[in-house]
Amino acid sequence: MTTLEILQRANDVLIGNYARQPVVMQRGQGAELWDTDGHKYLDLFAGFGGAILGHCHPDLIRAATEQMHKLWHVGNTWHTEPQIEFAERLNRTAFAGQAFFCHSGLEANEAACKLARLRGQTFTPGRWKIISLNKSFHGRSLAMISATGNPAVKQGFGPNVPGFVQVEPGNIEALAAAIDDETAGVLMEPIQGEGGVNIYPAGYAAAVRKLCDEKQLTLIFDEVWTGGGRTSKWFGYQHFKDADGNRVEPDIITLGKAIGGGLPVGAMLAKKEIAKLMVPGRHGCTLGGNPTCMAVARTIFDVIERDKLLEHAHKLGDRAKVRLIEDTKLKERVVDVRGEGLMLGIELKQPPEKLVERGLANGVIINLTASKVIRLAPPLTISPEQWERGLDAVAKTIAE
């Protein structure tokens, strides 16, 4: 069957809510993909960051296959070892806490906001409002588009779910002014992904933590993009330090994308004194934490540690920032190159036309967000040679 015939079938049966390219991907290996016409692409976006170890990683295939031969699904009225083992892994790489598992980052953010409200109801008067940031993105449920600081995401779905307020990122005075007697928590991404790979001013995260402590608010870090090694640390918040050099730690982190390696895995990890409020009947997820997904998630962390992929991501990310900033052919087109590890944003002076299509023509898969920011988020397993080749193609695409 030809690509055109497959596309015609797709148009008949799939809702058009995605701006899909007229390309049918057929197979993948590592950081490379092939379409049904035989074209090969270097994947520098890894399925919106989800394919953190690339395509068809042998360790993940082995983990999934072995678990499938043992147990698929029993529901969360029973314990299973893969779920416990992955929760223990999160405790070792993040902080001491208790985990809830679901299918996506969106669901993890919903769970976190519900938990922050449960904590808020232990105060008198009860607290229920969540403050988030402009240019943020937290998912597409009715509640999470209300939490998201992008008016375009909300358009057509009003009225907003009450209880969500946005303030300017990086402005601690604006955050302090938005807090009232009904404020329960603060929700923020360590690096804003959809908003343009935006980095906060030095000391901002520590100031937010201090303010939350003073006001007894729950601090939630949305690590859906930044968790699982993407930024060269296990979690994005681990880049934050206070004035004394101590790590800034949240009360809750939410995870998705990378922790499933392409499978639908979401997670919320909360400090134990807060997590205990989510008693039976308060929240749930029928298929969340199923044994196969948990076996794969645990293995992803094992591979990242074994193969020293955090250090690898740090080296490749630093190399890319220097190279792209110093490229004389790009100086008239590029405003900034920012990010951490292999989560990078290249801000252009002007919004480009058909950038993704031109990238495909040059053999690379890239993404455009915030109208003029190119996002690069390749698999952590990409080789230095592939990365250099990919940067060549990105530079060519920008310069054209």
MIVO-626899 format. One record per atom (N, C-alpha, C, CB): y, x, z. Coordinates in steps of 0.02 Angstrom, whole numbers, plus 50000, padded with zeros to 5 digits. Glycine has a CB too. Layout:
N
YXZ...
//
This chain:
400
499405004250000500005000050000500625004450000500004995250061501125002649960501735006749954502195005550013502095005149888502665010150023503165009350076503555002950066503635015450078503755001550005504144995449991503754989250011504324995049917503114989049997502704983250015502664982450091502004983849985502604988050127502584987750200503254985250228502424994750230503804987550199504464985350221504564977950209505014989350186504324975450153504374968250138503984964150189504134966750067503394966650208503004963250260503384963150326502314966650269503694968850343504064969350405504644964350407504334976450415505004963750351505574959150349505364951950359505934959850282504754950350340504494943450347504324941750419503884942550304504114946650459503814944950523504164948150584503104947050523504634952750574504964956050630505684953750636504934963750622505894952150697506604950350709507034956450695506704947950783507604955250665508034960850644508524963250697508424958950584508284964150759508724966250812508804973850816508474963750878508424977550775508504984850772508784986850704507824988450786509224991650704509494994350641509004999450615510214997450651508444997050589507905001450567508085004750500507254997550560507875010950492507915014350429507345011950383507885022050438507445012050317506915009950271506375015350263507205008150203506095017350320505595022650322505015020150366505895029350351504415021450346503815019550385503485025950409503325015150342503515027150473503195033150501502445032050507503495034950570502075036950485501345036250481500975040350532501115038050413501205046550544500855050750593501345055950620500245054150560501145058950677501555064050708501135069250741502035060950757501415075150748501085080650784501625085150813500615084750736501625085850878502125089950910502825087250898502075097150885503255091350870503945089350857504045086950785504425095050871503505085650749503555083750679503265076850666503205088950635503565073450616503345066850595503275066650519503825061350619502815062450494502725061550423502765054050408502045064550399503095052350352503125045250333502605043750279503825043550308502585037450259502075035250212502185037950141502065027750209502765040850129502895044050064502745051550066503615042850042502505053950124502325061050130502885065550151502065063350066503485062850165504035066950187503935069150260504705063250179504115075250275504045077950343504735078550375503685084850343504765076750440505395077050476505305080950542505675069950490505815084550561505835087650627506175082650674506215094650626505825080550725506055075150769506495078150824505465071250799507145077250818507615079750868507875074250913508195083250834507525068550914507735063050958507155060050997508075057550917506545061650978505935060151017505885052951039505905064551077506005048250993505935041151011506385039151068505225039751028507045040351060507535039051113507335042751178507595031551126507085048851170506925052951227506245051751258507425052051278505885046751234505255044951266504685049851254505045038251243504655052651194504095057151178504265064151204503965057351100504285064851269504525071051300504095077051284504565070151375503435075951272502985081351253502805080951179502345081151295503205077351140503075076851069502545071751053502875083551041502295072050992501825067050966501105069550972501995065350894500685065050998499955066351001499785072751039499675066750931500105073851096499955079751136499225079451160500445080351197498835084751150498115084351166497975082951239497785090851146498385085551285498265084251356498375076851373498725088551399498855073651340498985066651354498435062251323499665064551326498205064151264497655060451233497035060851277497505063251163496905066851304496325067751347496385063651411496235075151364496985063751442497075060051504496995052551493497765061451533497275049951438497225042851424496495040851410497675040951365496165044951370495475043351350495005043451410495225048351297495065048551452494635048951511494745043051557494765055551549495385041051567495515035451611495275028851581496265035051627495345028051516495125021851483494375020751490495315021951409494005026251495493275025651504493095023851576492935032151483493595024251622493455022651692493705015751712493775027951737494355014551699494675008351724495315007151686494805008751800495415001051660496024999351625496524995851670495864994951565496314990151699496794986051734496444981751787497184981551685496734981751847496464977351899497004973451935496064981451950497634975051922498174971651958498354975152022497984964451972498954973752046499224977452103499044974452171499964977852097498544970052172498254968252237497724973252259497954961152234497604978352216497124983552230497464990352224496514983152183497184995352257497425002252249497045005652193497345006152315497385010152157497045014552109497315021552119497165012052035496885026452111497085033352124497625036052077496475037752120497605034652011498125037351968498835035351989498005035151896498915029152014499565026852037499795030752098499555019352052499335031752144499505035552205499665042852188498915035252255499275045652143499385052752124500055053752090498815055152079500265049052048500915049852015501475048852066500985044951957501405044152111501915043252163501975049552206501735037152208501415052652221501435058952259501805064352218500725061352276501705064352152502045069252108502795068252111501785068652036503015061952111503735060552115504005062852182503865052952106503615062052235503835064452301503925071952301503335062452354503495075552267503535082852267504115085352224502885085852242504265081852170504785084352124505465081252137504575082852053505505075652172506145072452189506265072852264506155065052164506155067452298506265067252371505715062852402506985064452388505665063252468505165059352504505365051952500505105061552579504925047952470505075040852462504455036952443505615039852410504555030752424504015026452403504185023552335503885020852454503675022752292503775021052222503555013952206503405025852179503905010952158503715004652126503665006052052504234998852141503135003652019503025005051949503074998751907502345008351938503354999651847503444994051800503374996751729504144990651811503684993451680503574995351610504144999251579503444989251570504744998951608505335001751575505885003551624505594996851524506365007351599506935008951640507345002851658507375013951604507404998251612507764991951627507464988651688507724987251566506804987851690506484984551746506574988451811505734983551732506574995151805506684999351864507394998251891506575006751847507884997551846508574996251868508644989451901509054996751809508304984451874508294977851906508014978351977507884972751864507454981951984507144982652050507614986152098506494986552044507964991252074508414995052117509004990752141508675001252080509274986752096509834982552116509604977152165510154979252054509004974452154508734969652202508634972852271508064966752177508394979052271508284982452335508944983952369507884988952323509454985852330510114987052360510394980652390510604989752307510264974952358510484968552386510094966852449510404962952335509444968252450509054967052511509334971052569508314968852500509504977352556509824981352609510494978352628509904988652586510864976052578511524973152591511494967052635511854971352527510934963352631510874957352672510704958852745510334952852644510594965152761510494966952831511154967852868510084973452836511704967552831512374968052861512664961052869512844972452817513174960552911513544954352920514284955652908513424951452991514594952352859514294947552812513834951152763514844943652774513404947252729512944950152681513294953452622512464944852657512994958752597513284962352541512834961452479513364969952558513154960952419512754959552359513044962552295512684952152351513644965052296513964967652236513754974852222514714967152242513694976452157513524983152135514094985852091512844983252095514324991752106514844995052065514504999952018515364998652110514654999451954514425004251904515035007151867513925000951854514915010851814515455014551781515585012251710515295022051782516195012751688516345011751617515965016751575517115012251604515785014851514515395018851467514665019751487515725025651459514455016151538513765016651561513305012151520513705014951636512655013251527512155008851498511555008551545511935011351427511355002451562510815001651611510264996851587511094999151676510294994551525509764990151500510054983751471509274988551555509604979451444509834973751406509614966951434509604974351336509394966751496509294960151528509974957251543508854960851593510004950751562510654947651576511004951151634510554940251592510614953251685510934956651741511164963651722510444957151800510744967251684510914974251669511454974951616510294977951647511544969951571512124970451527512764969151567512064965551468512694965351621513274964351665513434970751704513144958651714512924974651718513034981151752513274986451704512394983451785513154985551640513324990551589514074990551575512924989351525514364996451570515084997051559515264997851486515345002851596514984993551444515134993551372515214986351349514574997251331515834984251334515944977151315515524974851255516684976151299515374979351208515004977451149514304974951167514954983251100513994977851219513324975951240513324968851269513054980851292513884966851299513934960251332514094954651282514454960551386514374956451225514644951551179514124946351158514934955051117514304939951166513874934551146513394932051200513474936551088513404935351258512924933551311513264931151375512484939551327513904929551371514274927351430514064920451453515004927551417514254918551514514654922551561514224928051593514964918151615514554933351616514194938751649513864936351713514674944551664513304939551729512994938351795513474940951848512294941951800513644936951898514134939251948513854944851992514344933351993514314948652019514124953852067514144960852040513454952452092514344961851977514374968551948515094970151928513904969051886515324975951950516014978151937515984985251909516434977952003516404986651859516434993451830517104996851846516324993151754517065003351856517665007451867517635013551821517735009651941518195017051815518235022851771517805028651799518965025051762517365031651759516955037251783517385043351799516425039151732517195046851851517555052951869518155051851914517775056451809518325045551927518915043751967518685041052034519365038551929518665045352084518405043352149518875038352183518305049452194519535038852168520015034152197519885027052171520735036352182519735026552106519585019952078518955016952108519515020352001518465021152120517845018752152517985016352222517315024352153518355020152260518505018252330518895011652331518915023852364519355010752284519755004652283519344998552265520325005452233518794999452229518384993752208517904991352262517984995652146517814995152315517354993352369517674988052414517154999552411517304982652427517534977652474516974976052523517774971252438517074970952565516594969352617515924966752589516884964152663515914965052523515304962452493514944967552449515464956352453515194973752448514894978852405514254981652438515394984552392513714981552399513074983952424512884990852400512524979052404513104992752339512884999152313513265001452252512164998752296513105007552231513405010752172512835012852126513855016852191512895011252062512395012852011512725017351959512105006351979512425023351948512725027951899512185032351868513255032251932512305034351806511875039151771512105046251788511875037951694511665050951802511875057951812512235060851751511275062251829512015059051691512365060451629512355053851590512045066451588512925051651567512945045351530512655046451460513665042551525512115042951444511775043851381512085040051323511065041951387512015033351324512285029251271513035029851266512095021951281513365031451321514095031951322514365038051287514335031851391513925042751268514155048651232513965055251262514885048451226513425055451303513205061551337513805064251377512935066951286514065060051421514655061651460514475064951527515075055451472514835070251542514735074051604515315072551652514695081851589515165072051717515685070651766516055076951787515385067151827516675076351812517025082151839516645085251898517735080151862516725091651908516395095051963516595091652029516595102551965516105090552071516225087652137516225080052139516875090052162516215076752081516245069452080515635066252113516315066852008515035068552094514425065552122514405066552198513805068652090514615072352222514625073652294515115068952329514795080952309515685067652296516175063152325515915055952327516835063352285515535054052276515225047352276514725046752333514885045952208514315051952342513825051852396514175051252464513395058252394514715054952474515085054852537515375047852550515655060152537515645044852497515935038252503515405033052519516305036252439514825033552487514275028952502514035029652574513695030152454514015035752599513815036852669514325033652716513755044352683514955034552701515485031852745515475024252746516165034352721515345021152689515365013852684514675010652691515675011952617514155014752702513465012452708513245008552645513385007952771513365011652588513165008752524512545012352498513745009252473512145008952458511555011852427511755015252362511025006352414511605021752356511765025552296511145025852251512015032652313511215023052191510665022852142510845027252083510525015552119510415032052068510505036052007510015033451954510385043652022510305031051900509915028851842509705034951803510335023751797509075037051813508805043151782508365041451722508405047151833508475035651691508045033551636508085038551579508245026551612508685041051564508765046251512508645053251540509455045751481508875054551600508915061351625508295063551665509515062151669507855058851683507265060651723506695063351682507035054651762506235066751716505635069251683505725075751646505385064151636506215079851665506295086451637506775087051579505645088951615507055081451556507485081551497508075086451502507745074651485508375086951562508985090951570508855098051595509455087451619508225100151596507995106751620507895106951695508505112151600507985101251728507765100351797507345093951798508375099851848506935093151849506505087251850506915080851843506105087051914507495080651878507915074751876508645077051870507815070351940509045072951837509725074851823510145075951885510055069751781510015072151938510415072851999510345079852030510225067552050509805083452012509695089952042510175095252016508985092152028510605093451969511145097951948511745097451995511365096251876511775092152037512355090852078512315094552145512435083352091512855097852164512905101252229513555099252263512855108952221513565099152330514185097952366514545104652377514055094352433515105104452414515515110452423515145115952461516145108652461514635114152499514255119152537513635121452499514045116252604513555119052437512985121152397512355117152408512835128152411512405111752447511825107452459511745102452402511895103752526511125100952385510985096152332511215089152351510235096152314511535085652305511735078752314511135074352299512345076852269510935070352349510315066352342510475058952346509815068352396510185054852301510305047652304509835044252353510215044552234509945037752360509475033652400508905031052357509845027752433509055029952292508565027252245508675030752177508635019452237508115032452143508165034352073507735029452032507925041752062507965028251971507585024051924507395028351864507995017851902506795027151839506515031351786506205027051731505985036151814506165029951671505845026751614505755032051560506275020651588505765030051498505735034551440505235040251449506425037451426505475046251468505065052251468504455051951512505485058051488504495048251568503925048551615503295045251588504115045151680503365041451533502775038651501502565042351439502895031451484502975047051416502815051051358502745046851294502185054751370503015040751294502945036251238502575029851257502595039651181502225029951314501915023951340502425020251384501275025551381502345013651393502845009751432502765010751507502775002451415503155015451534503145016951605503855016951633502795023751619503965013151685504585013451723504425014451796505005006951713504895017151834504775018351905505415018051944504425025151915505365015852005505905016352054505635020152113506175009252074505985025352134505805029052195506375028152244505685036652180506215025652303506725024152354506565027552420506795016652364507085029352456506985032052523506595026852565507675033752557506165029352609505695024952644506045019652686505245029052688506615021552717506945016652761507245010852721507495020052800507365011852656507595006452613507005002952580508085009052559506525006852557505945004052522505564998952565505475009652502505574999852630505194995352674505434988152671505224997852745506044987052644506314980352640505984976152584507064980652628505664979552537505344975952482504634974152501505364980252417504574968952541503934966652567503584962252515504024962752635502934960752524502574956552476502944950052459501874954852502502964948552394503304942552371504014943652348503294937552424504314949352364505004950752346505084953152275505294955852393504574956552248504624959152181503924961052156505104965352177503844961352091503184963152065503194964351990502684957652080502624966551964502554968051893501804967951877502884974951873501584963151837500864962051827500504968351803500754956551777500774971551751500434977351722500744984051744500454976851647501244983751787501574989851808501104994551845502164988251851501145001051827500725005951861499995005451842500785005151934499845002851781499135002351762498825009351758499054998551695498175010051770497875016651777497975021351718497145015851788497945018751656498035023151598498735026051595497875019451534499235021851603499925024251602500055029351658500415018451608499765028051716499875032551773499525039251762499625029251837498935039151732498575045351718498965049651669497875043951690499265046451619499675050051570500315052751603499855045551510500645048551643501265050651676501155056751721501565044951716500615056451760500445062151804500325068451763499815060451847499985067651706499835073451664500455076351631499325071451610500935072151614501565074651586501885079651634502055068851571501925077851697502225082351747501805088651755502295078751815501155088051752500715093951756500845098751699499985091851757500915096051637501025100251579501705103651581500955096151514502215099851601502895102751606502895108651655503405097451629502555107751711502525113151761502105119051736502235110551827501525117551709501065122851685501375127051630500415119751661501705123751583501975127251525502695129551533501925122851464502965128851594503645131051610504155128151562503685138751609504105121651550504535118451501505235117051527504215111951478505335117051592506015116451618506425122551599506015115551694506135128451609506485134651590506585134951514506085140851613506085132651477506125132451404506705128051381505465130051374506775122151411507305117551394507995120451410507215110851430508035124051466508665127251485508885132451433508605130451555508415136651413508575141951364508775139051297507985146551355508395134051273508545131251208509205127351209507975126651185509335123851263509965120051269510565124651270509965115851330510535130051309511085134751311511195138051243510965140151365510655139751209510705142751143511055138051094510005144551118510875131651097511175126851051511915125951063510825120151057512125125651126512835124651141513255130551116512945123851217513015136551127513375142451104513405142551027513045148951130512845141450996512815141850923513265136650890512095140950899513225130350912513605125050880514355125750892513365118350904514535128150951515245129050965515535134850925515355130351040515135140150915515385146150881515315145750805515015152150906514985140650778514885140050706515555138750671514375134450690515795143550634516455142950602516485137250552516645149450567515915135450522515905129950473516025123150506515245129950435515935122850572515975116350607516625115450646515395115650653517025120750651517615120550695518095114950677517975127250692518145113250613518605107950592518315100950602518785108850520517685100550621517355094050626517115092450697516765093750580516985097550738516685096550805517215097450859516105101450816517245092550904517715092750961517405096151021517935085650979516765094451034516445096951095515685096751087516655092751157515345101251122514615101151127514455101351202514275107151088514105096251227514005095751299513315093051315514545091151331513135093551379512485091151401512145096351443512055089151342511525094851462511115099451501510415099651470511075097251576510125105651468509445106351441509405103851370508955102751485508915099551357508835096751291509055089451288508095097351269509615088151321509995081851315510705083851297509965077551382510845083951232511475086751207511865081651166511345092951166512525082051170512965077851130513455082151092513335072751173513515080851028513995084450985514535079350966513645087550921515125080050995515665075250980516045077450919516135074551041516105073050870516465074450808517175071850813516105071250748517615074650771518305072450771518375065450743518735077250732517965063750694518005057250662517305054150659518295057950591517265047550664516605044250655516325045750586516665036650666515715048050581515415049750516515115043550483514885055150525515005044050418514685038750381513965040850364515075037050317513505036150377512795037150359512525043850384512715036750284512685045550446512475051950474511715052350481512805053050542511405046950508510685047150518510325047750451510455040750556510565044050401510265044350335510315051450305510595039250288510895054550314510975061350287510545066350326511715063450290510455065050391510005069250429509285068750403510025067450502509075062650388508405061750360508325065450294508255054350350508845065150252508815068750188508755076250199509435067150147509025078650256508975085750272508365087350316509605088050308507935082450326507305083650361507325083450436507045090150341507855080350465507895079850539508045072750560508425084650566507775070950618507925064450649508415065550705507275061050675509015062650697509545063150748509815056150761510105067950724510275055550809510525049050829511285049550837510195046650894511615043950824512345043550834512485038250886512715041950768512905039850936513105034950986513855035550998512715036051052514145030551030514865030351045515275031950982515025035451100515045029850925515365030250859515425037250829516035027250863515465042450872515565049150844515235054750884516295050550837514725053050922514365058150961513645058550936514375056551038513455064350908512775065450886512355067250947512735071150832511805063650957511365065251013510745068950990511155058851050510595074451026509985078251014509565077951078510135085650995508935075751070508475075251127507765076451101508535068351163507615082451080506955083851052506415084151106506965090451012505785084351086505255085551136505365092351170504565085451102505185092751234505245099151270504775104351240505095098151344504285102051202503795106651173504015109751107503135103051163504605108051084504845110851021504885118451026505535107851002504675121950975504665129250977505365132050962504155132150927505515138150983506165141250966506285141350891506195148250993505765142650851505845142850778506025135950751505205145550744505675130750776505825123950754506525121950775505315118950782506725123850835507395122150861507935125350817507465124550934507845131650800508335135050757508375131650688508165142450748507795129950662507775126450597508115119650602507045125650573507995116250657508315109750668509065110350674508025106450729509295115450710510015116450717510335118150651510165121950768509985121850609510225123250541510345116650503509725127650502509855112150508509905105750473510455101350502509235102150475510535101450568511075097650600511755100250577511015097950678511835106850579512465109950556512615108150484512435117550564512105108250442512185106550371512395099250365511525107850332512085094850404512245087750402512965086450423511765083750446513195089950475513885089150498514375091750445513985092750565514215097450416514675100850370514735097250303514445107950358514215093450285514225090250218514795085250211513545086650206
//
